[in-house]
């Protein structure tokens, strides 16, 4: 599988061996920064898209590539989106190997888009947990907060 990184592509997943996206016709980028192979589409939001990728320098270890492609109009809005994306990268770098937050592996620009690469954490995200399990009880929320706070306070000491 190869994934089209055109942020406007409606169906970015393509079979291996394709040179151009079967949906939007854009030339496919098989490897980003000479290292990261986008293999699947994960999500899209107001600031861009996230892709499942393989890090070919790490024996195809899975990672997540975030692409900044904001739905922003005007110079001020675009500059603010870039600032927030850079801030996210700095925060990921600062948090390091926190057990509940993926680590930052790379931050780069390619073909006029900014990317950050972070550790892939397999499993459901909080939204899926809530959708599957319903509303959390106070005990579950406390447990999550205690886990997060115990890890972050140990980094402060």
MITORTOR-95367 format. One record per atom (N, C-alpha, C): residue in three letters; x, y negated, z negated. Coordinates in steps of 0.05 Angstrom, whole numbers, padded with zeros to 5 digits, always signed. Atoms other than C-alpha are relative to their C-alpha. Example, Ala and Ser with C-alpha at 12.3 -4.5 7.8 and 13.67 -1.06 7.14 Angstrom:
Ala+00018+00024+00000/Ala+00246+00090-00156/Ala+00018-00024+00000/Ser-00016+00024+00001/Ser+00273+00021-00143/Ser-00015-00022-00014/
This chain:
Unk+00017+00023+00000/Unk+00000+00000+00000/Unk+00018-00025+00000/Unk-00014+00026+00000/Unk+00024-00070+00016/Unk-00021-00022-00003/Unk+00019+00020+00007/Unk-00011-00132-00009/Unk+00006-00026+00014/Unk-00003+00026-00012/Unk-00022-00196+00030/Unk+00001-00021-00022/Unk-00002+00021+00021/Unk+00000-00256-00011/Unk-00011-00027+00009/Unk+00015+00024-00008/Unk-00041-00307+00028/Unk-00022-00004-00021/Unk+00019+00004+00021/Unk-00081-00338-00029/Unk-00029-00002+00010/Unk+00027+00002-00011/Unk-00141-00346+00018/Unk-00010+00026+00012/Unk+00008-00026-00011/Unk-00144-00273+00040/Unk-00021+00012-00017/Unk+00022-00012+00015/Unk-00209-00240+00020/Unk+00004+00029-00007/Unk-00006-00028+00006/Unk-00183-00168+00023/Unk+00030+00004+00005/Unk-00029+00001-00004/Unk-00108-00171+00011/Unk+00014+00027+00002/Unk-00014-00026+00000/Unk-00094-00096+00006/Unk+00000+00012+00028/Unk-00005-00012-00026/Unk-00065-00063+00069/Unk+00015+00026-00003/Unk-00016-00025+00001/Unk-00038+00006+00084/Unk+00029-00005+00007/Unk-00028+00003-00007/Unk+00037+00015+00087/Unk+00004+00001+00030/Unk-00006+00000-00028/Unk+00068+00002+00154/Unk-00012-00023+00016/Unk+00012+00023-00013/Unk+00026-00059+00171/Unk+00020-00023+00000/Unk-00017+00024-00002/Unk+00063-00121+00195/Unk-00017-00025-00005/Unk+00018+00022+00004/Unk+00003-00167+00194/Unk-00024+00009-00016/Unk+00024-00007+00016/Unk-00056-00169+00146/Unk-00023+00007+00017/Unk+00022-00009-00016/Unk-00115-00131+00173/Unk-00025-00018-00004/Unk+00023+00018+00005/Unk-00163-00183+00142/Unk+00004-00028+00010/Unk-00004+00029-00007/Unk-00132-00252+00152/Unk+00020-00004+00023/Unk-00018+00003-00023/Unk-00079-00238+00205/Unk+00027-00012-00007/Unk-00025+00013+00008/Unk-00022-00270+00165/Unk+00022+00022-00001/Unk-00023-00019+00002/Unk+00047-00237+00170/Unk+00004+00008-00029/Unk-00004-00011+00028/Unk+00057-00193+00109/Unk+00028-00004-00009/Unk-00026+00003+00013/Unk+00115-00206+00062/Unk+00004+00026-00016/Unk-00003-00026+00014/Unk+00138-00136+00042/Unk+00014-00002-00026/Unk-00015+00002+00025/Unk+00186-00160-00012/Unk+00004-00030-00006/Unk-00005+00027+00010/Unk+00188-00225-00052/Unk+00027-00002-00013/Unk-00026+00006+00012/Unk+00255-00254-00071/Unk+00020+00024+00003/Unk-00018-00022-00005/Unk+00289-00192-00043/Unk-00002+00022-00021/Unk+00001-00018+00023/Unk+00265-00152-00103/Unk-00028+00010-00007/Unk+00027-00007+00010/Unk+00189-00151-00117/Unk-00018+00007+00023/Unk+00017-00010-00021/Unk+00143-00109-00073/Unk-00029-00001-00009/Unk+00028+00002+00009/Unk+00069-00131-00080/Unk-00015+00025+00011/Unk+00014-00025-00009/Unk+00028-00066-00078/Unk-00030+00000-00006/Unk+00029+00000+00006/Unk-00040-00086-00105/Unk-00009-00027-00010/Unk+00012+00025+00010/Unk-00086-00144-00120/Unk-00012+00005-00027/Unk+00011-00003+00027/Unk-00104-00154-00193/Unk-00022-00019-00006/Unk+00020+00020+00007/Unk-00142-00219-00202/Unk+00005-00026+00014/Unk-00002+00027-00011/Unk-00155-00289-00177/Unk-00014-00019-00020/Unk+00011+00021+00017/Unk-00167-00352-00217/Unk+00003-00027+00013/Unk-00001+00027-00011/Unk-00168-00427-00209/Unk+00028-00009+00007/Unk-00028+00008-00005/Unk-00091-00431-00208/Unk+00014+00018+00020/Unk-00014-00017-00019/Unk-00075-00373-00162/Unk-00009+00029-00003/Unk+00005-00028+00000/Unk-00071-00298-00158/Unk+00021+00016-00015/Unk-00020-00018+00012/Unk-00038-00240-00194/Unk-00001+00026+00016/Unk-00004-00024-00016/Unk-00011-00179-00159/Unk+00015+00021-00017/Unk-00016-00021+00010/Unk+00013-00112-00183/Unk+00024+00003+00019/Unk-00024-00002-00017/Unk+00084-00104-00157/Unk+00019+00021-00011/Unk-00021-00018+00009/Unk+00144-00058-00160/Unk+00026-00016+00002/Unk-00026+00012+00001/Unk+00213-00083-00180/Unk+00020+00020+00012/Unk-00017-00020-00013/Unk+00259-00047-00131/Unk+00028+00001-00012/Unk-00026-00001+00015/Unk+00320-00066-00173/Unk-00002+00017-00025/Unk+00004-00016+00025/Unk+00290-00026-00231/Unk-00014+00026+00007/Unk+00011-00026-00008/Unk+00273+00039-00195/Unk-00030-00001+00003/Unk+00029+00004-00006/Unk+00204+00012-00174/Unk-00017-00002-00025/Unk+00015+00005+00025/Unk+00184-00005-00245/Unk-00022-00020+00007/Unk+00022+00018-00006/Unk+00116-00039-00243/Unk+00002-00026-00016/Unk+00000+00026+00012/Unk+00109-00112-00258/Unk-00024-00016+00011/Unk+00022+00017-00009/Unk+00059-00169-00248/Unk+00013-00025+00012/Unk-00009+00024-00013/Unk+00072-00225-00199/Unk-00023-00020+00000/Unk+00020+00021-00001/Unk+00033-00289-00210/Unk+00008-00021+00020/Unk-00005+00019-00021/Unk+00028-00336-00151/Unk-00016-00026-00007/Unk+00014+00026+00004/Unk+00011-00410-00162/Unk-00011-00009+00027/Unk+00013+00009-00024/Unk-00039-00429-00109/Unk-00026-00014-00010/Unk+00023+00012+00013/Unk-00086-00478-00145/Unk-00020-00011+00020/Unk+00022+00013-00015/Unk-00153-00502-00119/Unk+00000-00029-00008/Unk-00002+00028+00009/Unk-00129-00573-00132/Unk+00001-00018+00024/Unk+00000+00020-00020/Unk-00141-00634-00090/Unk+00016-00024-00010/Unk-00015+00024+00008/Unk-00092-00692-00092/Unk+00026+00006-00013/Unk-00026-00003+00011/Unk-00022-00703-00115/Unk+00001+00003-00030/Unk+00000-00002+00029/Unk-00038-00714-00188/Unk-00008+00028-00009/Unk+00010-00027+00008/Unk-00078-00649-00193/Unk+00020+00022+00006/Unk-00020-00020-00007/Unk-00024-00610-00157/Unk+00024-00001-00019/Unk-00022+00003+00019/Unk+00031-00638-00201/Unk-00007+00011-00027/Unk+00008-00010+00026/Unk-00009-00621-00263/Unk-00001+00031+00000/Unk+00001-00029-00003/Unk-00020-00549-00238/Unk+00028+00011-00002/Unk-00028-00009+00000/Unk+00055-00542-00226/Unk+00011-00002-00029/Unk-00010+00004+00028/Unk+00070-00570-00296/Unk-00011+00022-00018/Unk+00012-00021+00017/Unk+00022-00521-00329/Unk+00011+00028+00007/Unk-00011-00026-00008/Unk+00050-00462-00289/Unk+00029+00002-00012/Unk-00027+00000+00011/Unk+00121-00481-00310/Unk-00001+00003-00031/Unk+00004-00003+00029/Unk+00097-00488-00382/Unk-00006+00028-00008/Unk+00006-00028+00005/Unk+00068-00418-00379/Unk+00025+00017+00001/Unk-00025-00015-00003/Unk+00134-00391-00354/Unk+00019-00005-00024/Unk-00017+00007+00023/Unk+00172-00427-00410/Unk-00010+00014-00025/Unk+00011-00013+00023/Unk+00125-00400-00462/Unk+00004+00030+00000/Unk-00006-00029-00003/Unk+00132-00329-00436/Unk+00029+00006-00006/Unk-00028-00004+00006/Unk+00207-00336-00438/Unk+00007-00004-00029/Unk-00006+00006+00028/Unk+00207-00365-00508/Unk-00010+00023-00018/Unk+00011-00021+00017/Unk+00163-00309-00536/Unk+00016+00026+00002/Unk-00017-00023-00003/Unk+00211-00257-00510/Unk-00015+00027+00001/Unk+00011-00026+00000/Unk+00193-00185-00525/Unk-00022+00004-00021/Unk+00022-00003+00019/Unk+00131-00197-00567/Unk-00017+00024+00009/Unk+00014-00024-00008/Unk+00093-00131-00568/Unk-00027-00004+00013/Unk+00027+00005-00011/Unk+00027-00163-00548/Unk+00000-00020+00023/Unk-00003+00019-00022/Unk+00053-00212-00495/Unk+00021+00009+00019/Unk-00021-00009-00019/Unk+00088-00192-00431/Unk+00023-00019+00002/Unk-00024+00017-00002/Unk+00159-00217-00422/Unk+00002-00011+00028/Unk-00006+00013-00026/Unk+00181-00264-00366/Unk+00024+00013+00012/Unk-00023-00012-00014/Unk+00226-00229-00316/Unk+00012-00019+00020/Unk-00011+00018-00020/Unk+00233-00283-00263/Unk-00020-00023+00005/Unk+00016+00024-00008/Unk+00209-00352-00240/Unk+00014-00011+00024/Unk-00013+00009-00025/Unk+00221-00375-00169/Unk-00020-00012+00019/Unk+00016+00011-00022/Unk+00196-00411-00107/Unk+00008+00015+00025/Unk-00004-00012-00026/Unk+00187-00378-00040/Unk-00022-00009+00019/Unk+00019+00009-00021/Unk+00153-00404+00023/Unk-00021-00020-00011/Unk+00017+00022+00011/Unk+00125-00465-00014/Unk-00020+00009-00022/Unk+00016-00009+00023/Unk+00093-00424-00070/Unk+00018+00006-00023/Unk-00014-00008+00025/Unk+00115-00416-00142/Unk-00010+00027-00009/Unk+00007-00026+00010/Unk+00117-00347-00172/Unk+00013+00003-00028/Unk-00013-00010+00024/Unk+00129-00318-00240/Unk-00005+00030-00001/Unk+00002-00029+00002/Unk+00142-00245-00253/Unk+00001+00007-00030/Unk+00000-00008+00028/Unk+00124-00213-00319/Unk-00004+00030-00002/Unk+00002-00028+00007/Unk+00124-00146-00351/Unk-00029+00010+00005/Unk+00026-00012-00003/Unk+00066-00101-00332/Unk-00007+00016-00025/Unk+00010-00014+00023/Unk+00026-00077-00392/Unk-00024+00016+00009/Unk+00021-00017-00009/Unk-00017-00018-00374/Unk-00023+00001-00021/Unk+00023-00001+00018/Unk-00087-00016-00404/Unk-00020-00021+00006/Unk+00021+00020-00004/Unk-00149-00057-00410/Unk+00008-00026-00013/Unk-00004+00026+00012/Unk-00147-00131-00423/Unk-00023-00006-00019/Unk+00020+00006+00020/Unk-00188-00165-00476/Unk-00028-00002+00011/Unk+00026+00002-00013/Unk-00245-00181-00428/Unk-00013+00027+00005/Unk+00010-00027-00005/Unk-00252-00108-00408/Unk-00008+00014-00026/Unk+00007-00012+00026/Unk-00250-00086-00481/Unk-00027-00010-00010/Unk+00025+00012+00009/Unk-00306-00134-00497/Unk-00024+00010+00017/Unk+00022-00009-00018/Unk-00347-00113-00435/Unk-00007+00029-00006/Unk+00005-00028+00004/Unk-00339-00039-00451/Unk-00010+00006-00029/Unk+00007-00005+00028/Unk-00346-00043-00527/Unk-00020-00018-00012/Unk+00020+00019+00011/Unk-00394-00100-00536/Unk+00014-00020-00019/Unk-00009+00021+00019/Unk-00388-00154-00588/Unk+00016+00013-00022/Unk-00017-00011+00021/Unk-00332-00143-00638/Unk-00011-00008-00027/Unk+00006+00005+00027/Unk-00345-00138-00711/Unk+00022-00017-00013/Unk-00020+00017+00014/Unk-00309-00184-00760/Unk+00026+00015-00006/Unk-00023-00017+00007/Unk-00263-00127-00780/Unk+00019+00003+00024/Unk-00016-00004-00024/Unk-00240-00116-00708/Unk+00015-00026+00007/Unk-00012+00026-00006/Unk-00226-00191-00697/Unk+00023-00005-00020/Unk-00021+00004+00020/Unk-00187-00194-00763/Unk+00024+00017+00006/Unk-00022-00018-00006/Unk-00145-00134-00743/Unk+00017-00010+00023/Unk-00015+00011-00023/Unk-00127-00164-00676/Unk+00016-00025-00009/Unk-00014+00024+00009/Unk-00109-00231-00708/Unk+00024+00006-00019/Unk-00022-00008+00018/Unk-00067-00198-00762/Unk+00023+00012+00015/Unk-00022-00011-00016/Unk-00028-00159-00710/Unk+00014-00022+00015/Unk-00013+00022-00015/Unk-00015-00221-00669/Unk+00016-00018-00019/Unk-00013+00018+00019/Unk+00002-00264-00729/Unk+00024+00013-00013/Unk-00023-00013+00013/Unk+00048-00213-00761/Unk+00024+00001+00019/Unk-00022-00001-00019/Unk+00089-00208-00697/Unk+00011-00028+00004/Unk-00010+00027-00005/Unk+00093-00283-00687/Unk+00013-00012-00024/Unk-00013+00011+00024/Unk+00110-00300-00759/Unk+00027+00013-00005/Unk-00026-00013+00004/Unk+00166-00249-00760/Unk+00021-00012+00019/Unk-00019+00014-00019/Unk+00197-00286-00700/Unk+00009-00026-00011/Unk-00007+00027+00011/Unk+00196-00351-00740/Unk+00020+00002-00022/Unk-00018-00003+00023/Unk+00237-00324-00798/Unk+00028+00008+00008/
